[in-house]
Amino acid sequence: MVQDKYRDKRGKNGEEKEKENAASQPRKAKKYLFIVLGAIVILILLGGALTLKLGLASNLLGNLQGEQNQENVIKEPEFMYEVPEIVVNLNGIDRRRFLSVKFYLGFDEPKLEQELEKRMPEIRDGVNKILWVKTADEINTPEGKETLREEIFETINGMLNSGKLRGVYFWHLMIQ
């Protein structure tokens, strides 16, 4: 009868009620955890969808890729100047072989074009001096062509006052 006093409406005493509350608390915590995690996932998905819809994601990704690509991409020269074809006899045992070369000079300063036109006889002479000492074997390899490009670049750049070249670009390089 004393125990009846401590029973709740469902017929459980205080000790049983405490055990039930203790067991239900972890279940309640898990339930709240799932609700909170679900809400976070929904917010992330909604934010991603909104970002895609507004086009912000492509801008952000494009900017990130653009920054990486800008480091690797070499900027094209603003202007190109065509150097007329140069034909020379090659050095070596068989002097009947000749080299025909035509190339362009790349640069960024517009005023450099006038200087290139004015100094073309001097430029051609400097390039001829480089070509006259070359043999067919020196020029026929990829390394030989690259060396020739660098020599022409350095020689012409050393002659210029109103700007610098960005590059030498071969149109053709023919040995016969």
Residue pairs with C-beta under 8 A, 6 or more apart in sequence:
3 13
6 13
6 14
7 13
8 17
12 20
48 57
51 57
76 106
77 106
77 107
77 108
77 166
77 167
78 107
78 108
78 110
79 106
79 107
79 108
79 109
79 110
79 112
79 113
80 104
80 105
80 106
80 169
81 104
81 105
81 107
81 112
81 113
81 116
81 117
82 102
82 104
82 171
83 102
83 103
83 104
83 105
83 120
83 123
83 124
83 127
84 102
84 120
84 124
85 100
85 101
85 102
86 100
86 101
86 102
86 124
86 127
86 128
86 131
87 98
87 99
87 100
87 101
88 98
88 99
88 128
88 131
88 132
89 95
89 96
89 97
89 98
89 99
89 132
90 97
90 98
90 99
90 131
90 134
90 135
90 136
90 139
90 175
91 132
91 133
91 134
91 135
92 135
92 136
92 137
97 136
97 175
97 176
98 175
98 176
99 131
99 134
99 136
99 139
99 173
99 174
99 175
100 172
100 173
100 174
100 175
100 176
101 127
101 131
101 170
101 172
101 173
101 174
102 170
102 171
102 172
103 152
103 168
103 169
103 170
103 171
104 168
104 169
104 171
105 116
105 156
105 165
105 167
105 168
105 169
106 165
106 166
106 167
106 168
106 169
107 113
107 116
107 163
107 164
107 165
107 166
108 163
108 166
109 162
109 163
109 164
111 162
111 163
112 160
112 162
112 163
112 165
114 162
115 160
115 161
115 162
115 163
116 123
116 160
119 159
119 160
122 159
123 156
123 159
126 155
126 156
126 159
127 152
127 155
127 156
129 155
130 148
130 151
130 152
130 155
134 148
136 175
137 144
138 144
138 147
139 145
139 148
139 173
139 175
140 175
145 170
145 173
148 173
149 168
149 170
152 168
153 165
153 167
153 168
156 165
156 168
157 164
157 165
